[in-house]
Amino acid sequence: MQTYEFDTTVNDGVIQIPDEYKNKIGFRIKVMIMNDEPIAEDYNSLFPPVADTTTWKFDREEANGR
């Protein structure tokens, strides 16, 4: 597998391949995306709570008891 590295922008989900590489690549390629921009998403929306633990009572001694 031959590897080529270049910087480009994504326009409407399409990655533009520079002209100097277009004749060097075949039909099937492997793509690895490394984004330089920080993630601006709300992490709480990515990982919603599985259970509501606000009403749970935790007892350290009971939890550590063997």
C-alpha positions as CSV (number, residue, x, y, z in Angstrom):
1,M,0.0,0.0,0.0
2,Q,1.4,3.4,-1.0
3,T,0.9,6.3,1.4
4,Y,0.4,10.0,0.4
5,E,-0.1,12.8,2.8
6,F,-1.6,16.2,2.1
7,D,-3.8,18.9,3.7
8,T,-7.2,19.7,2.2
9,T,-10.6,21.0,3.1
10,V,-13.9,19.2,3.2
11,N,-16.7,20.8,1.2
12,D,-20.2,19.4,1.9
13,G,-18.7,16.1,2.9
14,V,-16.4,15.8,-0.1
15,I,-12.6,15.5,0.3
16,Q,-10.7,17.1,-2.6
17,I,-7.7,15.1,-3.7
18,P,-4.9,17.4,-5.1
19,D,-4.2,17.0,-8.8
20,E,-0.7,15.6,-8.3
21,Y,-2.1,12.5,-6.5
22,K,-5.2,11.9,-8.7
23,N,-3.3,9.8,-11.3
24,K,-1.4,7.9,-8.6
25,I,-4.4,6.4,-6.6
26,G,-6.6,3.6,-7.6
27,F,-10.3,2.9,-7.2
28,R,-10.2,1.7,-3.6
29,I,-8.4,3.8,-0.9
30,K,-8.1,3.8,2.9
31,V,-8.9,7.2,4.5
32,M,-7.6,8.3,7.9
33,I,-9.0,11.7,9.1
34,M,-7.1,13.8,11.6
35,N,-9.0,17.0,12.5
36,D,-7.1,20.1,13.6
37,E,-10.2,21.8,14.8
38,P,-11.4,21.4,18.4
39,I,-14.5,19.4,19.1
40,A,-17.3,21.9,19.8
41,E,-19.9,19.3,20.8
42,D,-21.6,19.0,24.2
43,Y,-20.1,15.8,25.7
44,N,-23.2,15.3,27.9
45,S,-25.3,14.8,24.8
46,L,-22.7,12.2,23.5
47,F,-22.9,10.2,26.7
48,P,-26.4,10.4,28.2
49,P,-26.8,8.9,31.7
50,V,-27.8,5.3,31.8
51,A,-29.7,5.6,35.1
52,D,-30.9,8.5,37.3
53,T,-28.6,8.3,40.3
54,T,-29.7,11.6,42.0
55,T,-32.0,9.7,44.5
56,W,-29.5,7.0,45.3
57,K,-27.9,6.9,48.8
58,F,-24.3,5.7,48.9
59,D,-22.8,4.4,52.1
60,R,-19.0,4.1,52.0
61,E,-18.8,1.5,54.7
62,E,-21.4,-0.7,53.0
63,A,-19.8,-0.3,49.6
64,N,-16.3,-1.2,50.9
65,G,-17.6,-4.1,53.1
66,R,-16.4,-7.5,52.2
